[in-house]
Amino acid sequence: MNRREFLAQLGVSSAAASLLMGLPSLAFGAEASARRRRLVFVFSPNGVIPKHFWPDSTGKDYDLKRILAPLGEFKDQMLTVKGICNQIQGDGDGHMRGIGCLLTGIELFPGDIQGGSDTPAGWSMGISVDQHIKNRLQADPATRTRFGSLEFGVMVPDRADTWTRMSYAGANQPVAPISDPYQMFDKLYGQTKNRQMLASVLDDLAGDFKRVSQSLSSEDRQLLDLHLDLVRSVEKDLKTEFAAATKNDGAGHAVPKLPPNIEEQNDNMPEITQMQTELLVNSFVADFARVASFQITNSVGQPRMKWLDINEGHHGLSHEPDSNEEAYEKLIRINTWYAEQVAYMAKRMKETPDPSGHGSLLDNTTIVWTNELGKGNSHTRNDIPFVMVGGGLDFQFGQAYDFGKVAHNRLLLSFLEGMGMPETTFGNPDFCGDGALTGLMA
């Protein structure tokens, strides 16, 4: 009897089975003990302030500037990669090509979405690297997961256009992120038709785990308890948001009061970001997916971060000249806040054991934090920010790199190489040069 048949005879739900099948106690062989590599692409918009972002020195003795200071705890498990340039030309403005070509490495189709003073454009002409990795993982029964990939969003607008999509299942096939944590909870655990009865989902999971508890080691029982604690913490946040959302209206559903367009103020952004992070960690513990994207707002994103005492929209501030000292300082604080969200994600993964028994989630997951621009007020796509945390890719971590000025397609090839899927080209082959970057692999 294989593991799936064993769990099915016990009447275990699919949500619980996805986690249980990956535990060493139920391995029924060596396959479950194999290391699970994972990759997460985190996006924040509108460029950075280079002077307060990039280290002054490269190598292992690199320094952390003000924006990256929140990641200091992970200095030995991170790397910065400067000199990566999005050289894709063609239709669309800088922001559109910035996000639409970021993970695809190929041009946008001609279209009718007008941006700035450039020609209008449509969707990307090719698949994004996250979805390509997903397809490779799903093609192998040993690495296949329930969802393959998960696309998280935070305050991504309801509208579908080139500025709001960075993942593509193929040419002209944008993948929409899920910005509503309630909807993501439904996707992961299902059968939450009555949002006021979310506890029933947890009760079902607890019952499933109890059925197999005698077959588990003490370490695996502790891991299951941790998973339930994580889900309960999410449930608590969801109920809190539900109460806030329904306090002043009789909607009777637990949908956050998110505006339909990112340009409108939303003070719930920090809480939504944390809720989505917890759901991401849960999904990796349960082995629902091994590749994910986490898109915070969108290209030309305009959140007003009042929790930082900043009332202006982010995109508007990013256009101010460096001589505007007040705007300059606010942009540093905004980007530092984004770094704090990456640090929180890394912290949650570091303190969560990997179900396969190979260290922590962070030991086997690489978080790639990136952006559509190098600097907002110049709209440059040179020196695109790339900061990585965690050991999912077999890179030489704990140092800063500067590749001068190379096409970002070569870094996309490095992601494939780091996941054990080396290829000679990705996206537009004209920008793939000598292939994956030299010196990144351990």
N, C-alpha and C positions, 0 to 999 in steps of 0.2 A: 504494500500500500504506500502510495506516495504522500507527500505532505498535504497536497490539496485535497485528496480523497479523505485523508484522516480528519482534516478540519471540517470538510463538508459533512461527514457522518456525525460530527458533534453539533452540527447546526450553527456553525460560526458564520457571522455576517461577513460580507466582502470587505467592509471597512476594517474589521478586526483582523481578517485573514491576511490582508496586505502587510500588516505589521508582524503577525505571528509567524508567517512563513519565512521571515528573514532572521528569526532568532536561532542562535546556535543550538539550543536545546531541541528544536524541532527540525534540525538540519537533515536528518536521515541520510547523511553523506556529507561530502566536503563542500558542496556548492554554496551553501549559505554562509560559509566562513570566508568566502572570497571578499577582497577589499572592494568597496563601492566608491567609485570616484563620482563626484558631483560638481556642478558648475552653476553659479548664479551670476547673472548680469544685472547690476544695479545702475539705473540711469537717473541722473539729475541734470537740469537744463542750464542753458544760457552762459556756458563757459565759466572760467574761474579767474581769480586774481593771481597770475603766475608768480609774482614776487613773493606772495605769501602761501604758495602751494608747492612749488617744486623745490626739492633739496638743492643746496648749493654744491654739494659734493656727491659723487657717485661711489659705487662699491659698498662694502659692508659698514663703513663708518659714516654713512649718510645721516644728515640732520633732518629733523621734522620741523617744518615751518608751522606757522600759527594754524592754518586751515587743517592740516593733517595731525595736529597735536592730539586730538581725541583718540587717534589710533596708536598712540605711544605704547600701550600695553602689548600691542601685537607687532612691534617693530621687527622682531626676529622671525615672524611668520608672514611678513608682507614684503611687497616690492613695489616700486614706482617705475613707470616706463615712460620716459620722455622721448621726444623726437619721432612720435608716431603721427603721421599726417594723412588725413582723408583727402586723397587727391582725385576723387571721382568728380568728373565735370558733367556737363549736360544740362538738362532742364531742371527747374526748381531753384528757389533761393537757397542761401547758405544754410538756414535752419532746416529746410526740407531735406536737402542733401545730407545735412549733418546727421539727422536721426534716421532718415530712410535708407541711407547707404552705410550707416555705422556698423551694423552686423551683417549686412549683405555684401558689401564690397563691390557693388555694381550700380550702374546708373538707374535713374528713375525713368519710367515711361513718360512720353508726352501726355499731357492731360489738361484739365480745365481748372485746376486749383492754383489760383494766382497768389503769389507771395512776393512782397517787396517790389523791387524794380526788375526782377529777373523774369524769365519766361515761365509760364504755368507748367505744372507737372502733375503726374499721377502717382501710382504706386511703384514700388521697386520692381526691377526686372528679374530678381532672383531670390532664392531662399536665404534666410538668415542663418548664421552659424549655430545658434542655439537650436533651431529646428532641424538643421542638418545633423547635429550630434544626437538629438532625440531620435531621428529616424535610424541612425546607426545603432543606437542602444536598443531600440524596439525590434530591430531585425534579428537580434540575438536572444534566444530564449533565456540565456543566463543573465542578461541585463535588462530584460523587458520588465516594465512596471505598469501599474494600473493606468496611469495617465500619460506616461512618457515625459511630458513637460508640463509646467504650470506657469501661467502668466499673471503675475500680480501687478496691480496698479494702485496708485495713491492719487486721488483727485485728477485722474485722467478725464478729459471732457467726454461727454456723451457723443459728441460729433465724431464722425469717422473721416479723417483726412490725413494727408501725408505728415503733418506735424505731430500727430497723436499715435503713430504706429512705428515700432522699431523691430518687431518680430514678423517674419514672413514664412509661411508654409511653402511658398514657391513664388514664381513670377506672378505678380498681380494678385497675390493671396495674403493680405495683411492679417495678422492674428491679433484680435482685440484683447487687451489685458482686462482682468476683472478687478475693478476698483472698489466694489462693494464687499466688505468682509463677510457680510451675511450670505451673499451669493457664493463666495468662495467656501464658506463653511458648508453650505448646501452641496457644493460640488464635491468636497472632500468626504463628507459623511452622509449626505443624502437623507431623504425621508424626514425633513424638518418642515413639513407643510404648515404646522402651527408653530410660528416662531416663538411663542410664549412657552412652548413645551420643549425647549432644547435639551433639558435634562434627560428626556427620554432617550435621546441618542446616546448620552453617556451611560445611562443605565444599561442599554443594550450592549454597549462595548464592555462594560464591567462584567456583565453576565457571561459574555463570550470568553473573556479572559479567565474568569473563574472556572469555566468548564475545562480548561486545559492547564490550570495552574499546577496540578500535581505532576504534569509532564515537563515542567520547566525547572531550570536551575534557579538557585536563589538570586544569582545575578540578573537573570532574565526577568524574574518576578519584580525585582527592583526597577528594571527598565520599563516594564509595563506600568508600574505605579507612577513612574515619572511621566510617561506618556499621558496617563489619565489626568495627572495634575496639570500638565500643560493644556490639555483640552478644557479642563474645568476653568482654568484661568481665562481662556478665550471666552468660554461661555459666560463667565462673570462680566467681562468687558462688554459682550454683546448685550447682555441684559441691562447693563448700565446705559448703553447707547439707546436701547429700546425705550427705556423709561424717559430718557431725555427727548427722544424723537416724538414720543406720543403724549408728552405732558400737556402740550398746548393745542393738540388736535386729536381728533378721534380716528386717526388713520387705521389704528389697530394692526400695524405691521412694523417690523423692526428694520426699516430701511433708514440709514443715516440721512440727516438733512444736508446732503451734498448738493451744491448748486449745479445746474445743467452745464455750466460753462466755467472753465478754470479761472477766467478773469474775475469772477466774483469771490469775495472774501469767504474763507472757511476756517473757523477757529478749531475745527476738529482734526485738522491735518496731523498733529503729533500723535493723537490717540489712534487714528486710523492707521498710521504708519506702524505703530507698535503692534496693533492687532494683526495686521497683515504679516508682520515679522514672526509673530507667534504661530500663525497658521503655516507659514513656510517651514519653520523648524519642525512643527508637527508632521508636515507632509514628508519631510526627509526621514524622520524617525520611523514613520509607517512605511517608508519606501514606496510612496505613491508616485514619485518621480525622482530623477537624478539630474535633471537640468531645469532651470527656472529663470525667469526674468522678473525684475522688480522695478517697475517704471514709476518714478515719483514725478508727478505731473507730466509735462510734455514739452517738446521743443517750443520755444517762446512761452513757456509756462509762466503764469502771472499770479502765483499765490501771494497773498499779503500776510506776512508772518508777524501778526500782531503779538504773538507770544514772545517775540524777540524785540518788541517795541518798534517794529517796522511796519508802517502803514502803506507804503508804496508797493506796487507790484514788482516782483522780481525781474521780469523782462524789461520793464521800463527803467529800472535802476541799472540794469546791465548795459544800457546804451549811453549812460552818462560818461563824460570824459574822466580820465584819471585825476584831473585837477579838481574835480568835485569831491572834496575830502569826505564830506558827509556820506555821499552815495558810495564812495570807495570803501569806507568803513562798514557800511551796512552790507555790502556784497561779501566782504570777508566774513561777517557774522553769519550770513545766509549759507555760505559754502561750508563754514565750520559746523553749522547745524546738520547739513547733509552728511558730513564726515561722522558726526555723532550717531546718526542712524546706521551707518555702515558698521561703526564700532559696536553698537548695541546688537546688531545681527551677529557679528563675529563673537561677541561675548556669549550670547545665547547658545551658539553652536559649540563654543569651547567648553561650556559647562554641561553639555548634553552628551552622554555616552553614545558612541556609534553602535547601533544594534548588531552589526557584524562582529563586534568584539575588537575592532581595530582602533583603539583610542577614542577620540571625541569626533563629533560631526565635523568640527573645524579641521581636524587632522586629515579629513578625506574630502573636504569641500573647498573650492576656491571661489571667493566672492570677487567679482570683477566690477569695480566702480568706474563708470565712464560718463561721457558727456557728448553733446553734439558739436560743441565749439571749444576751441582752445581759450578764447577770450571773447567776452560778450560784445564790447563796444567796437572791436575791429572785425568781428564776424570771421576771424581766422579759423580754419580747420587744420592748421598746423599745431603741433604739440597738443593733440587731443588728450585730455586727462585719462590715464589708465593707472589705477591703483588696485593691487590684488592682495587679498588676505586669505590665508588658509592653504592647506596642503593637498587639495584635490588634484591639481596639476603637478606634474613632476618637474617644476621649475626650481631654480636656485633662489630661494626666498631669503629674506633678511638683507636686502641690498637695493640700491637705486641704480637704474640704468638710464643711459642717454644714447639713443641710436642715431642722433644727428637729424636726419630728415628722411624717413623711409615711409613708403606707402603702408597704410594700416592693414591692407590685405595680408601682408606678411605676418602681422600679429594674429590675424584670424587663423592663418595656417598654423601658427604656434599653439593656439588653443586646441586645434585638432591634434597636433602632435602630442601635446600634454595630456590629452585624453586617450592616447594610444590609437589614434586614427589618422596617421600621417597622409597627406595628399600634396600634390605638387602645385595645384592652383585652387583658389576659391574666389568666387565673384569674377570680376573682370581680370582675365589672365595677364593683360598688359601691365597690371600693377603688382604682380606676384613676384617679380624679380628673381632672386635666387632662392625663393621658397621661404620656409619658416625662418624666423630670426635666429641668428647664431649667438650662442652664449646664454640663452634662457634656460635650456634644459639642464637638469642636475646631472 
